[in-house]
Amino acid sequence: MTWLVTGGAGYIGAHVAHAMVDAGLDVVALDNLSSGHRAFLPDTVPLGWVSVTDQDDVRDVMEENDITGVVHLAAFKYAGESVKQPLKTWRQNLGGTVAVLGAMQELGIDRLVFSSTAAVYGTPETELVTEDTPTHPESPYGSSKLAAERAIIEQAAAQRSVGKQLRHTALRYFNVVGSSAPGVYDSSPHNLFPLVMDAIARGDAPRIFGTDYDTPDGTCVRDYVHVADVAAAHVVAAQALDRREDLRTVYNLGSGTGTSVREIVNTCIDVAGAELEPVLTGRRAGDPARIVASGKRASYDLEWQMRHSVRDMVASAWAAHPRSGATR
Ligand SMILES: NC(=O)c1ccc[n+]([C@@H]2O[C@H](COP(=O)([O-])OP(=O)(O)OC[C@H]3O[C@@H](n4cnc5c(N)ncnc54)[C@H](O)[C@@H]3O)[C@@H](O)[C@H]2O)c1
C-alpha cells in the first residue's frame, strides 16, 4: 500500500510525508514546487514533479507508483490573495481536486484524505465552531475548498451507486504553526507566524492590530494548532482508511480554546530572546474578535489532541525559521 501526498513538498504536506514515513507507510509525493521545496521531503520519498491540475500527469504518477490512497493537500492557500485571483484559486483548489478524483477513478483508487480549511465557516457567530456550524465562506479560497469537499462527496456517491467504494474524509483546520521535521518551515508571506518572525529576525517590532476586542487581553483570539498534531491526524485517517473503516465526511482539527495574538507575539519575542516591544495599532477591517473550533469529533476517531503548547509551537517555528540562526 502506497500513499500519494499531493502538495507533499509544502509546509504541511512535508510534515505529513515525514509522519507517514515514521509510521511505516510507503509514501510518494506529487508537487509542482510552486511554493514547496524538494528539500522539505525525506530523501527516501520519490517526487512526481507535475501539476495536480493535469489529470493525465496525476494518473501517470499514481500508476507508476502503484498508489492505493491519496492525501490531497496541493492548493493555493491564501484567503486574502484568492480574492484578487479567484480563477487561479478555483483552478488549483477545485480543478486540482477534480483531477485527483478523475485519476483515482481511472485507476480504482478508493481512499482519500482531503486537506480542507476552517475558512469554509467564514465568520461564525458561535463561540465554538463545530462541524455542524453552517458554512459561509467569505473568500474564493474558502468557497473553492468547500466546493472541493462537495465534489468528493458527490463522486463517492456516484461510485457507490455502481458498487465502487470511495472512502474519504476532509480535515478542516485554521492556523497551522510550528515545525517538527528538520528544516521544514512555513514560508507563507501572509501568515502571522512568518510575519512576526521575519520582523523579529530583522530587529523590527512586530505589530498587533487591535487591542480593544471583547477578549481576555483585548487582542484577537485565533485557533493555532501544531503542525505535528495536524500531520498525526492525517496519518491516523490514512491508517483507518487502509483498514477499510468509514470515517465521517468532515472533522475539525481545532484547539477548542484558542490563543490571543498578544500571547503569540509575546512568546515569539521571548523565544527569540529579542529586546522588542510589540507596536499596538488600531483594528484591521474585517478581523473578528474570536474564531475557535472544537476538535471533539476528531478526538474520537482520529486520536486528535493538542499535544503541543503555545511555547512548543513558537519555539519549534523559531528554530526552523531560516533567519533565526538556529538551524542554518
Ligand atoms: N497553513 C495553514 O495554516 C492551513 C490552514 C488550513 C488549511 N491548509 C491547507 O493545507 C494545505 C497545505 O498548506 P501549506 O500551508 O502546506 O501550504 P504550502 O503552500 O506550503 O503547500 C502547498 C503545496 O502545494 C503545492 N502546489 C500548489 N499548487 C500545486 C499544483 N497545481 N500542483 C502540484 N502542487 C501544487 C505547492 O508547491 C506546495 O508544496 C493546503 O491545501 C491548505 O489549503 C493550510
Ligand as a Chemical Component Dictionary entry (heavy atoms), coordinates in Angstrom:
data_LIG
# 
_chem_comp.id                   LIG 
_chem_comp.type                 NON-POLYMER 
_chem_comp.pdbx_formal_charge   0 
_chem_comp.three_letter_code    LIG 
# 
loop_
_chem_comp_atom.comp_id 
_chem_comp_atom.atom_id 
_chem_comp_atom.alt_atom_id 
_chem_comp_atom.type_symbol 
_chem_comp_atom.charge 
_chem_comp_atom.model_Cartn_x 
_chem_comp_atom.model_Cartn_y 
_chem_comp_atom.model_Cartn_z 
_chem_comp_atom.pdbx_ordinal 
LIG N1  N1  N 0  -1.136 26.575 6.568  1  
LIG C1  C1  C 0  -2.312 26.629 7.192  2  
LIG O1  O1  O 0  -2.417 27.233 8.246  3  
LIG C2  C2  C 0  -3.505 25.910 6.610  4  
LIG C3  C3  C 0  -4.734 26.002 7.270  5  
LIG C4  C4  C 0  -5.836 25.311 6.739  6  
LIG C5  C5  C 0  -5.699 24.542 5.603  7  
LIG N2  N2  N 1  -4.492 24.487 4.974  8  
LIG C6  C6  C 0  -4.392 23.663 3.765  9  
LIG O2  O2  O 0  -3.269 22.811 3.888  10 
LIG C7  C7  C 0  -2.735 22.534 2.594  11 
LIG C8  C8  C 0  -1.233 22.742 2.604  12 
LIG O3  O3  O 0  -0.951 24.073 3.009  13 
LIG P1  P1  P 0  0.524  24.550 3.350  14 
LIG O4  O4  O 0  0.413  25.524 4.457  15 
LIG O5  O5  O -1 1.432  23.397 3.488  16 
LIG O6  O6  O 0  0.855  25.376 2.031  17 
LIG P2  P2  P 0  2.129  25.297 1.088  18 
LIG O7  O7  O 0  1.962  26.411 0.090  19 
LIG O8  O8  O 0  3.386  25.267 1.878  20 
LIG O9  O9  O 0  1.935  23.908 0.390  21 
LIG C9  C9  C 0  1.158  23.707 -0.762 22 
LIG C10 C10 C 0  1.952  22.793 -1.649 23 
LIG O10 O10 O 0  1.173  22.518 -2.814 24 
LIG C11 C11 C 0  1.999  22.659 -3.957 25 
LIG N3  N3  N 0  1.144  23.028 -5.067 26 
LIG C12 C12 C 0  0.401  24.148 -5.217 27 
LIG N4  N4  N 0  -0.239 24.119 -6.401 28 
LIG C13 C13 C 0  0.098  22.939 -6.999 29 
LIG C14 C14 C 0  -0.232 22.332 -8.227 30 
LIG N5  N5  N 0  -1.037 22.929 -9.113 31 
LIG N6  N6  N 0  0.298  21.127 -8.494 32 
LIG C15 C15 C 0  1.122  20.498 -7.638 33 
LIG N7  N7  N 0  1.480  21.037 -6.457 34 
LIG C16 C16 C 0  0.974  22.251 -6.145 35 
LIG C17 C17 C 0  2.983  23.756 -3.588 36 
LIG O11 O11 O 0  4.179  23.723 -4.367 37 
LIG C18 C18 C 0  3.252  23.415 -2.128 38 
LIG O12 O12 O 0  4.312  22.489 -1.994 39 
LIG C19 C19 C 0  -3.480 23.429 1.619  40 
LIG O13 O13 O 0  -4.477 22.661 0.989  41 
LIG C20 C20 C 0  -4.121 24.471 2.503  42 
LIG O14 O14 O 0  -5.320 24.967 1.950  43 
LIG C21 C21 C 0  -3.397 25.146 5.441  44 
# 
loop_
_chem_comp_bond.comp_id 
_chem_comp_bond.atom_id_1 
_chem_comp_bond.atom_id_2 
_chem_comp_bond.value_order 
_chem_comp_bond.pdbx_ordinal 
LIG N1  C1  SING 1  
LIG C1  O1  DOUB 2  
LIG C1  C2  SING 3  
LIG C2  C3  SING 4  
LIG C2  C21 DOUB 5  
LIG C3  C4  DOUB 6  
LIG C4  C5  SING 7  
LIG C5  N2  DOUB 8  
LIG N2  C6  SING 9  
LIG N2  C21 SING 10 
LIG C6  O2  SING 11 
LIG C6  C20 SING 12 
LIG O2  C7  SING 13 
LIG C7  C8  SING 14 
LIG C7  C19 SING 15 
LIG C8  O3  SING 16 
LIG O3  P1  SING 17 
LIG P1  O4  DOUB 18 
LIG P1  O5  SING 19 
LIG P1  O6  SING 20 
LIG O6  P2  SING 21 
LIG P2  O7  DOUB 22 
LIG P2  O8  SING 23 
LIG P2  O9  SING 24 
LIG O9  C9  SING 25 
LIG C9  C10 SING 26 
LIG C10 O10 SING 27 
LIG C10 C18 SING 28 
LIG O10 C11 SING 29 
LIG C11 N3  SING 30 
LIG C11 C17 SING 31 
LIG N3  C12 SING 32 
LIG N3  C16 SING 33 
LIG C12 N4  DOUB 34 
LIG N4  C13 SING 35 
LIG C13 C14 SING 36 
LIG C13 C16 DOUB 37 
LIG C14 N5  SING 38 
LIG C14 N6  DOUB 39 
LIG N6  C15 SING 40 
LIG C15 N7  DOUB 41 
LIG N7  C16 SING 42 
LIG C17 O11 SING 43 
LIG C17 C18 SING 44 
LIG C18 O12 SING 45 
LIG C19 O13 SING 46 
LIG C19 C20 SING 47 
LIG C20 O14 SING 48 
# 
